Amino acid sequence: MFRANAAFREIDGVPEDILPSCLYKEPYFSCPPTEELKKFRVIFSTFMSSFRLHDKGLNAGHFNHIFPVDASSAIEPETVVALTNFADENTTVIVTGERRNRSHWVQADIAREKGLKISYFERLFTSMPYRSLSPMFITQLDLHIKSQTTPKG
């Protein structure tokens, strides 16, 4: 397993249990050479840092599965960085998120006017064939977490 980080991410901001899966060469995070990188079965990356993997030689079709985690908090152009570089017709893309959880940090008026404030998840959810809720395309999970209290006594 490999975790690709932004090159100049502060090492102090990376949890200790994740550090063994990262490549840090003072003073920045790096990626292993292409042939070594291709051997990893699982690679974690932010949407924007995924370009580093593409820059190292990983291309569309390299991954069987791509999981854009919490795509409801990512705007479409951000999500498309990873999908354009790595997904092809044989790649399964599993998108997770919560409806109507839109990014609030899109500040450019033209971007908002052109619909870029809508998350990738929301755009998929409201598009055909996804809005039919066909189990072939989408599964909704309702998670109800019950708090467990321990009786005192």
N, C-alpha and C positions, 0 to 999 in steps of 0.2 A: 504494500500500500504506500502511496506517495501523496503528499499534500503540497500542492503548488501554492506558494505565497507570493504576494506582491514583493518585488525585489527589495524595496526599502521599508518594508513593514518592520516595526520595532519588535525585536526579539522578545522583549519583556511583555508584549501583548499577546504572545502565543502561549497557550496553556502547556504546562510541562509534559502532560501525557501525549500531546500532539507532536512535540519537538522531534521525537525519534523518527517520525515519518516525513520529516522535512529535510531539505538540504540547505544548510546555512554555512556560508563561507564568509567569514568576517570581511566586510561590514554588511553583507546583504544576503538575502535568500536567493537561491539559484535553482536550476533544474539540472538533473544529471544528463550525461551525453545521450544522444538520440537512441542508440541501441539499448542502453540500460533503461531508459524511459519506456521503451516499447515493451519491456518485460513485465511492467507492473500491470496487475489485473484490475486494480482499483486505484483511481486517481481522483483526489478531491481538489477543487479549485473554485474560486469565485468566478462569476461570469466574466468579469473584465480581465482577471489574471489568466484565464484560459488561453488567451492569445499567446502566452509564453510557451505553452505546449505545442501550439501550431507552429510557432517560430522554430521550435526544436525539431520539427519534422513529422509530428503526428497530424494525420489528415482525415478527411471525411471517410468513414468506414472503419477506422481503427477501433472504435468502441462499439460493442454490441448494444449497450444500454447507456443512456444519458438521463440523469435525474436532475432536472433544474429544480432544486429544493426551494420551496417558498417563492415560486415564480409570481405570486401575487404581490410581492413587494419589489419586484423588478420591472422596470419599463421594458417595452419590447426591444428597442435597439440593444439594450444590455444583454438580454437573453439571446438575441440572434447572433451575438459574437460567438458564443459557444456552439450553437446549433449549426450555423453556416460553416464553421470550420470543421466540425466533427460528425455531423449526422448525414447519412445518406439513406437511400430507400430501404436498406436492411437494418437500420438502427432503430431500436425501440426507444422512444422518448416518453418518460413518465414524468408528468408535470404535477406538482403539488402546490397547494395554496388554499387561500380562503377567498371566496367571492367578495367583491367590493372592498378589498383591502388595497387601496391605491397608493401609489407613491405620492408623497406630499412635497417632495423636494424638487420636482420639475418646475423650474422658475422661468424659463424662456416662454414668453407669450406665444410665439409662433409654434413651439413644440406642443403647448397645451391646445392651441387652436387646431392643430393637425391630428389631435387624438393621442399623442404620445404619453399622456399622463395615465392612460389606461394600461394596466399591467398585462403582461403576456397571458397570464392565467385568465384574466377577465375577458380578453379578446377571444381566446379559445372557447371559453365557456359560453359566450354569446354567439358564436359562429356555428354554422352548419358544418359538419353533421353533429357536432358536440352538443348543441342545445337540445337535441332530441333525447339526451340522456341515455342513448343506446349503450348497453353494457359492452358493446364492441369497441366503443370509443371512450367512455367515461364511467367511472365508478365514484359515487359520492359516499364518503364515510362520515358518519356523524359520531363524533367522539364525545361521550359524556363521562367526565371524570368525577367520580364521587369521592368526596373527602372521607377518609376513614379516621374515626376518632377512637382512641383507646379509652375504655371506661376507667375512671379513676377509682381506686379503692383498694 
